[in-house]
Amino acid sequence: MSLVKVRKYKLDVEEVLHERGPLATQPLRVAVAVAVVENPYAGRYEEDLLPFMQELRMLGRDLSERLIQALGGKEMVQAYGKAAIVGEDGELEHGAVWHEAGGWAMREALGEPKAIVPSAKTIGGPGCRLMLPLGHIQAAYVRSHFGVAEMTLWDGPRRNEIAFGLAMATGGRIHARLGGLAAADVKGEDGLR
């Protein structure tokens, strides 16, 4: 019997045309895919969380594919991030299983990019808003791609659930102009530059 029991999925896509400046030549598209999952450890302590983490890899693959399709293909993706909101009968460590499961799945789906997948997690209930951090997929020092995507569900997570989310974006902030390593100059050898 699977430890991963999904109650619902949500896919949000936003398109940013400008940030009070001129219209962007290419709009920024940011997508967030979320699955609300029953927490198999709600209300109790479980020493071994690895079986849950391993099973969540399939969910990570599913959410990654939903995002890639929503953004028009993996070649369009320049930034990514992940997050979890754990219902109040769980613990923060139950959301931490997503670090490996969600991050691994996104890397696999995108052809093994080098940069760390930024992440956030919290304890919260229905309607909780979590700002999911974004970073460039090949190089962590690309300042223009430091951004956020909002992850929220009006009816989740419930006390015994976890909302697991992944995000991808087609570029960096609209009108980014603060210098640093440009995306066009990334070598992508070490995940940093």
N, C-alpha and C positions, 0 to 999 in steps of 0.2 A: 504494500500500500504506500502510495506516495506521501511524502511529508508536505508537498507543495499543493495546496488547494486554493485555487484562484476564485474569488467572488466576482471581480469585475476588472475590466481594463479601461484605460482612458488614454487618449492621444490628443495632445494640444499642439497646434502649429501656429506660430505668430510670424508676421512678416513686417519688418521695420523698414520704412521708406526714408526717414530722416530723423534727426534729433535736433530740430530747430535750425539746422543749416540747410544747404541745398539738398535736393533729392539725390539719393544715392544712385550711382550708375547701375549698381546691382543690389537689390534689396537683400537685407540680412534675413535669413529664415532660421528660426529656432524651434525645435520640436522636443517635446517631453512625452515619453511613454511611461505609464504607471500601471502596475498591477497591484491590486489589493488581495493579500494572501492571508489565510488563517494562520495564526501564530501557533505552531504545534507545542510551544513551551509556555504559553500564557499561564500566568498564575503559579508557576513552579520554577524551581532551579533545575537546569539540566547541565551536567558537566560537559558532555560531548556534543558540540554544535556542528561538527564537521559533516555528518550525513545531510543535514539541512542545507548547508553551504554547497555541497556537491550537487544536490538535486536542483538547487536554484540556478545552476549554470544553464539549464534548458530554458528557464524563464528569461534569463539574460539574453540568450540567443533570440528568443521570440521578440522581446522588446527591441533589441538591436535591429532586427529585420524590419519591424514596423517603422522605426525611425528612418532607416536608410530608404525605404520605399517612399515615405512621406517627404523626404528631402530630395528625391530624384536620383538616387544612386550613391554608392559609397565614395565615388570620386568628388562629390559635392561637399562632403563633410570635412570641415577644418577644425572644429572644436567639439569637446565632449565633457561630460561630467555625470555623476551618479549621486543618488541620495536615498535615504530610507526614513520613514516616519513610523515609529513603533507605537502601537496602542498602549494605554496605560497599564495593562496587565502583563506587559512584557518588560524587557530590560534593554538598555542601549546596545548591549552585546548581541542581541537578536537582530538588530539592524546592521551591525558590523559584519555579519556574514556576507553582506552585499559587496563589501570591498573587493573580495576576490571573485565572487560569482558574477557580479555585474560588470566589473572592470575587465575580467578575463574574456567574457562574452563579447563586449564591445571591441576589444582589441582584435579578437579572432575575426569578427565580422568585417572589420575595417582593414584587414591585411597586416596586422601586427604593428601599429604605430608605436613610437618609442616613448612618448611623454607619459608621465603619471596621469591617471584619471582623477581629477579633483573630486572631492566628495564632501557630503554633509549628512548628518543624521541627528535625529532628535526623538523625544518622547512627545506624543501629542494625540489629540482626538480628532473627531470629524471637523473639517473646516480648517485644520491647522495649515498654515502657509510656511513653506520652507523654501528659501532661496538656494537653489542648487548651483554650485560654482561651475564655471566653464573654463577650459584652458585649451590651448592649441594641441592638436593630436600628436605632433612630432617634436615639439620643443617647448619646454615649460617657460622659457624666458621671452616668449612673444607676448609683450604687454598688451598689444591691441586685441588679443583674444581672451584677456581676462574679462569675464562677464558672468552673468547669472541668468537662470531661467527659473520661473516660479513653478513649484510643484504643490498642488492643493486638490483636495476632493471634498465636495460638500458633505458626503456621508461616510467618510472614512479617514483614517482607519478607526474601526470600532475597538473597544477595549482589548479584544482577543485577536486583533489583526495587525498586519504590517503592510504599509504601502512602500513598495520598492519602485524606484524611478530611475530612468536613464534619460539623458539629454544629448542632443547633437545640434550643431549649428553650422551654417554654410560659410561663416566668416567671423571676423572680429567685430568690435563695436563700430557702429556707423560713425563716421567722422573722427576715428581714432587719430590723434595727432600729438602723442606724448613721447615719441622717439622709442629707443630700444631696438631690439632685434626685429627686423621686418619679416613677415611670413615668407616673403619671396627669397630671403637670404638664409633660410633654415637649411642646415645640412642633414639634420635628423639622425645623427650617428649615436648620440648618447641620451636622448630624451631631454636634453637641456638646451642645446643650441642647434 
